[in-house]
Amino acid sequence: MSNFVHLHVHTEYSLLDGLSKIPKLVTQAKIMGMKHLAITDHGSLYGAIKFYRECKQEAVNPIIGCEMYIAKRSLYDKEAGLDKENAHLTILATDYEGYRNLMKLVTISHLEGFYYRPRIDREVLAKFSEGLIALSGCATSEIARALAEGDFEKAKKSAKIYSQIFDKNNFFLEIQRHLYEEFRTAHQIGSEVYNDLDKMAKDEKKITEGLKKLSGQLKIPLVATNDVHYVMPQDAQAQDVIVCIQTGKVLTDTKRLRMMDSPTFYLKSTEEMSELFKDTPEAITTTQKIAERVSIEIPMGRVAFPHFETPVSTGADKYLKDLCFKRIAKRTNKVTKEIEERLNYELSIISKKGYSTYFLVVADFVNWAREKGIISTTRGSASGSLVSFALGITTVNPLLFQLPFERFLNLYRPTLPDIDVDFADNRRDEVIEYVRAKYGQDKVAQISTFGTMMARQAVRDVARVLGWPYTKADRIAKIIPFGAQGFHMSLDSAKKQNV
């Protein structure tokens, strides 16, 4: 059983990037002899591609999933007091089609169902269930909550519904063990926390017994999962601090989400999991069977440009060249030999890399925006391209300022050239709608960026959580030097410099 899979991993994309950092997580799984590993972020797929690449590199089978939020009613119902509550459901993709459906579900949950959380409902689940496996979820799922409340018939009804949505071969009852009772009795804990642990321990017992009963009556297999929020057992305290930073709490607060009440949310070994579920060995077997069903191959490294309409019998390369020489004449007083040689050189690189369509598309929407009076500017290394200047993408002639093209694009660059275009905030949506209308809704995507906490801010926030005086935290933070231009200062580097 050295190839045990953990089907319930959460990578915390928090201010500190969490302690389930993907490289560390995958490396530890590899060391432990695991052949399969899953990721199920809450309501998102932010870590999926990084996780996929890391697993492939380490010869670990990546299982991509999401712990989704299920709306109490319809995902379109957003009434205060009625629709804030939601339930968890673990969804796993078995193949590329399933991965695509998972992406559709997550997109819908954010764009259409968002109400405090990105939500979906049963109807949309049924529409995009192909290639997906569903697990009943953790203690905050519909079925687990009903069992904890003592309502077995309600839990049974929910299990039947999900079994119909995914069919019996693709729906499983998820069972977890976090040993709340053992931890509570082994440690001296304050009364308020003790009461919380007491309830969690009783709920866990009710849920486990209820799931076993449901499995027997409905013939739905149990599956053992492990909720991972950090990689190693010793990371529990640090994770507790991160949660406090995220939620604006301090360690001394008793009424808060706590990671230290039962520090068992780490990547467990096969032996540990087998011991935890020795009373239900069939759940471990099911976990293995699910893992072996998953085979996702995501096309990576392919360039897929939208179609750009060129005149009949004129390809993108020739059309781009003709356009450049036609427009450069209007943008300069004279087409000198230097301009001609530079244009031909850049165009040859662009053609060899297969990027002609890319430049035509960018030039199209930038020039359209300017024609419509939408204020825009292009920044960054694209200013080193005479082709970009000729097309109107940039407004600076790189020859006048001796800007090198190679910093922007050369034959050995493994990624697409990055053309950063800024549009006026109040009219940016017009440009996006133009591109969607011309090139297709499915050819346009918006991206997000993740802000990470720098070393100085990390020190200040951790000190606040620990209850230290601000002056002490500020004094330590100011010892940390600033990194070189373009590079962040890490705490390890700062410690070495201050020895």
C-alpha positions, 0 to 999 in steps of 0.5 A: 500500500505504498501508493496510498493517495490522500484525496483531501489536500488543501493548499492554503493560498493565504497571505503567507502562501500557507504551509502546504506549499506544493513542492514540499507537499509533493516531495514529501509524498514521493519520499513516503512512497505515494504514487497518487496525490490529490489537491482539493482547494476550497472553491477554486483551482488556483493551485491545480496547474502548479500541482499538476506540473510538480506531480508529473515531474516527480512521477506522482499521479496528480488527482485534481479536485475541488472542495466545492460549496453547495448552495442551500437552495439555487445558486441564484438565490442570494437572500440575506439570512437564508442563503449564507449557509452552504455545504461542502462537496468534494469533486474529483476529475478522472480525466481531461474531460472531467477537468474541463467540467470541473473548470466550468463548475468553478467558473460558474460558482464564482461568476454566477453563484458567488454569495459569501462563497463561490457556490454551485447547486445540484442542477448545475452539478448534474449538467457538468458531471461527466468525467467527475467523481464526487465524495460526500464531503467533510464534517461540513457537508450536507450528509455529515451535518445531517448525521451530526444532528441525528437526522439519518433520513435527511442524510439518506435522502441527500446521499440518494440524490448525489448518487443519482447525479453522479451514478453509484459508480461515481459517488462515495461516502467520505470518512475522515478521522481527526482524533479530537477525543484522543487529543482532548483527553491527552492534553490539559485544555481550557474549558471553552476549547474543551467544550468545542473539542467535546462537540467535535469528538461527539460529531465525528463519532456520530458521522462515522457511525452514520456513514457506515450505516448509510453505506450498508443500506444504500450500497455506496462505498466508504472512502478514507480521506485525509484533510491536509492543511500542512505537510509535517506534524510540527507545522501545526502551530505555524498553520495556527498562526497563519489562520489567525492572520487570515481571520484577524485573530490572536492566539489567545482568542478561544472563539476562533478557527483553530488548527491546534485543537487536534494537530492531525491535519498533516500528510500521513503515511500509509501505515498511519492511515491504515491504523486510523481506519483499521475498523473499515479497511474497505475504505482504504481499498476504495481510496486506492481504486479511485486513485487508479481510475484517475488519469489526467493529461492536460495539454501544456506548452501549446500556443493557441491563438484566436483566428485573425482574418487576413486577405485571401491568399495572404498568411499572417506572416506576410500580412504582418510584414506588409502592415509594418512597412506600410505603417512605419512610413507614416510613423517616421519621416523616412524609412532608412536602411536601419529601420528596414534592417531592424524590421526585417530582423524582428519580423524574422524572429516573430515568424520563426517563433510563430507569433505573427497572429499574436502581434496582429491581434494585440495591434487590432484591439489597441488601435481600436481602443485609440480610435474610440478615444479610450486612453491606453498605454503600453509599458515594459520591454515591448517598447524595444520592438520596432514592429510594435511601434510600427503597428501602433502597439507602442508609442516609442521608437526604440531606435531613437532610444537604443532599446534592444529587441532581444530583451522583449523577444529572442529565439531562445525565449521559451514563453510568449512575449509579454505585451502589457497594455493599460486601458482607462479603468472606466472604459476597460470593459469596452475593450474586453467586450470588443475582443470577445465579440470579434474573436469569440467568448471562449478565446478571452480570459481574465486572470488574477494575481496573488499578493504575498506577504513580504518579510517585514510584513510577515514579522509584524503580523506574526508578532501581532498574533503572538501578542507582542508589543508593536514596538518590539515587532517594528524593531525586528522588522526594521532589521530586515534589509530590502532585497536587490531590485526585482528580488524580494528579501527572504527571512533566511537571507535576512538572518544570514546578513544579520549574524 
